[in-house]
């Protein structure tokens, strides 16, 4: 059985991989954001948070979490992340932490100048206004990145999901909102980075539009061998086709 405390420890250890210069962080920026985020919460009827990766705590929570989701705002102010976690369906909390760990690893893998381009989107269940569980959709994206390239402040936007099907589990993915490419969150067994040299060669050629026959001729291997490699690639990256695999591997910088 997966231990929740162990996952939480791993999550905060990953947060600590970023090394901040506290003297270089201008928290006046947060004050500026706060004014705009209050207005956005009022207009958009969304719950909005800001998480500080340096302090490892929520530094902003919009006033309307009580109205929208039945949150105790005094408890939010006192307990922060612990209170938010207490509102999540217990069957979803472990997977959400696993997803959070995978999301941090993803951000650490991609080039610093591309981190702003990605939005993490997930659906899960929380206790709602009526005291019963409702599905919500949450979007996270970097709000401020420091001079060292660290993700400093993260913006979170929480809404009631239009999908209230209780039988569906957690959904999570990354969206590159500049290119429109959707990136699966968790590669099977987290083995995306373990692609072999041959697998990378084949994916590079797939990305160029070559079919298996042409790839086999170019690499001097049989079509059967090419197709076997392609199937293993799909399993490693947990995607449904080779074109999606090529896009995903490119996003992770595995084909460079």
N, C-alpha and C positions, 0 to 999 in steps of 0.2 A: 504493500500500500504506500502511495506517495505521501510523504510527510509535508504538511503545509508549511511548517516552520522552516524546514530545509529549503523549500522553494523560495520563501520570503528572504532567507539569508542569501541565496544565490542571486536573487534579483538585486538586492542592495549591494552585493559585491560587484555586480556588473555596473551598477550606477557609479561605484567608486573608481572604476577604471578611468573615468574622465578626470583629469587633473586641472582644477580651476585655480586661477589667481584671484583670490577674493578681493584684493585691492583694486583689481581692474574691472570689477563688475559694478556697473552703474545702476543701482536699484531705482533711480529716478525714472528709468525707462518703464519699470513696472507700474509706477504711479500713472504715467501717461496711458499705458495700456488699460489700466483699471477703469478710467473714465469712459473709454470707448467700449469696453466689454460690458459695463453696466448698461449702456445704451443698447448694445447688441442683444443682450438678454431680454431687455424690455420689449424690443421690437420683434425679435425672432421667437420668443417663447421657448427658448432653449436653456438648459442648464449649462453653465460655462465655468470651467476651472482653469487655473494655471498651476502647473507643477514645476517646482524649482529643483533641478537636478543637482545643484550645488548644495542646497540645504536639505535636499531629499524630503521635501514636504510640499503640501499644497499651500500656495501663498495668495491665492485668490479663489473664492467660490461665490458665484452670483447669488443674490438674495432669493431668487425664485425657486431654489431647490425644494424648499418647503411646500410651496404652492403646487409645483409640478409633480413632485415625487414623494411628498410627505416626509421629507427629511427634517430632523430636529436640528435647526441651525445652530443652537448652542452646543450641541454634541459635535457638529461639524467643526466648529471653531475650537473645541477642546481636544478632539481626538483625531481630526483630519482623516488620513488614509484608513485608519483602523475603523472609523465609523462608516466610511464608504464601503469598506469590505464587508462589514456586518450586514449591509443591506442587500448584498449579492446572494443569489440562490446558492446554497452550499455545494450543489452538484456542479455549478459553473465556476466557483471560485478557484479551484485547483487548476482547471484548464486555462482560466484567464491569467493566472500567474505564470503558467508555462508559456502562454502566448506572449506575455510581457517580457519574459526572458528571451524568447526567440526574436521579439521585436527589437530589443536592445542589441542583440547580436547582429541583426540585420543592419541597423544603423551604424554599428561599428565597422561593418564590412565595406559599406559603400563609400565612395569618395566624399570628402568633407563638403565640397562645393555642390554636391547633389542632394544633401540631406534635407534641404528645405523643400525639395520637389515631391517628397513622399508624405502621404497621409495614411495613417493606420486606422482602419475601419473595422469595428466588431459589433456583433449583436449578442446580447445575453439577457438574463433575467434579474430584476431587482424588485424589492418590495415597493409597491406603488401606494398611491393615496388611500386606496380602499383596504390596505393591509394585505392584499393578495399580490402574487408575483405578476409582473408585466414585462414584456420584452422591450428592451431599449436598444437604440443604435448609438454608438459612441464613436467619435472621430477625434484622433489625436494628430497633431502636426507640430513641428518645431516653430516656436514663436520668436525666440531669440537664440542666436548662436554667437558664442564669444570669439574673441580674436584668435584663439587657439584652434577654433573649429569645433569646440565642444557644444553639444546641445545643452543650452543653459535653461531656458524656459520653454515648456511645452503647453500648447493650448489644447484643451479638451472641450468638446461640445457634445452634450447628451440630450437625446430626444426620444420620445416614445416611438418605437418602431411601427411602421405600417403593417408589419408581419407579426401577428400575435398567435401564431401556430405553436402551441406548447410542445408539440412532438419534435420540433426541430431543435437541434443543439446549437452550440455556439458557432457563429460564422465570423471569420476573421481574414483580412487580407490587407495588402498594401496597394495603394493607388498612386501612381505617378501622375499627378494632375497636370503636368506639362505635356506628357506624351500620351496619356490615356491608358498606359500599360498597367494591367492588374498583375500583381506579384503574389503568388501563394505565400501564406505566412510561414508555415512550418514544413520544410522539406522532410520527407520520411526519414526518421532516425537522425535528422539534422546532418545528412551526409552530402549536402550540395557541394561543399568545398572539396569532397573526396573524389571528384571526377578524375579519371585517369587521363594521361596525355592523349591516348587514342580517342577517348570519348570526347575530349575537347576539340580534337581535330575534326571529328565527325560533326559535332555541333556547329563548328565554324562553317563547314561546308553546307550544312542544312540551312544555316542563316543566310548563305549566299544563294539559296534556292536550288541546290543540286539534289536530284533524286538519288535513291540508294544505288541504282545501277552506275551512275556517274561517279558517286563517291567510292564505290568498290574499285572502279577502274583507276581512279586518281590515286588511291591509297594502296593499290595492288593487293586487295583482300577480296574475299567472296561476298556476294550480296547477303548470304546467310549471316556471315560475320558482322556485316554492317547492321543488319536488322536486329541481331542479338545485342549489339552495343546500344542501339537506339532504344530497345526495350529496357535495358538496364538504366539508361539515362532517365527515362520516364519514371522508373521506380525510385531512383535516387532523389529526383527533384520533386516527386509527387505531383506531376502534371499529366495532362491527358494526351498531349501530342507533341511532336518534335519541334514544331514552330514555337509553341509556347515555351518549351524547354530552352530553345535558343534565345528567346527574348529574356527569359528569367536569368539564365546564365550570364547574359550580357549585362543585365542590370546589376548583378553581383560582381561584375568585373572578372568573371572566370574565363572569358575567352580572349583576354588581352595578351 
